[in-house]
Amino acid sequence: MKVWFITGASRGFGALMTKEALAAGDAVVATARNSSTVVEQFGDNPNLLAVALDVTNEAQAKDAAAKAIERFGRIDILVNNAGYGLLGAVEEATAEEVEKLYATNVFGLLKVTRAVLPYMRRQRAGHVLNFSSVGGYFGYPGWGVYGSTKFAVEGLSESLAAELKPFGIKVTIVEPGFFRTDFLADNSLSVSAAAIPDYVGTPAGDMRTFAAQANRSQPGNPVKLAAGIATLVNAANPPLRMPFGSDTVAVIEEQNAGVARELAEWRELALSTDFPKDEIAA
């Protein structure tokens, strides 16, 4: 029996992963700002521990991790899933909107991770799954600030993977594309109130209309993603990055090809900035 610790477990991917893990006979520490919403969904299950957790509250994160250990004795899988989106051009986002987004998507993830890692290090085992996004691999117009939080998650996760490998702890960055969850709904998506007229008709302005129309018509099936996560955590050698959705795969392939083309074009200038090799050796 594996013990999962899932943030944002009351809805979306978090609730589906909780359901999948419980169905497999695993134990789940399901956290949400309001833990009663978890209990309402999954009822009384001896393998379920619902814990109130606002990921921006470090004391709550440490308390939730301690409760998990007290109940189940270990944490095998940490799923940093809690987060939300911000739609709008970079210039349109206010300082308050940016800081609030980072408080959840980046600093919240860090607080929960720091709370859980001491137990995983003691075990010399564990698997950390950090939810990023296709927007953490490619910067979409209109999603710049949100995407930047996911780029931060990707960078942190790469370093974490190297730092935690000596302890037998694995790290995987989960990169969903557009899935048919409530991510584009009002309860998961914040839209910058300052809509600058100059952006109307540009890619950033058009994204506001696209996002509203795309809700509930996204190509990705969230139930299949939850099943995919279950497959992932049972793999002997899980990947550092796990894209989910045909749209994510297509974007990654296009982005990688574009970077390769640009590097080839500017390679000579890039290499010209080193000291001469004989000077380096000296």
Summary of the structure (lengths in Angstrom):
residues: 282
radius of gyration: 20.4
end to end distance: 57.7
largest distance: 70.8
contacts: 934
relative contact order: 0.13
helix: 54%
strand: 16%
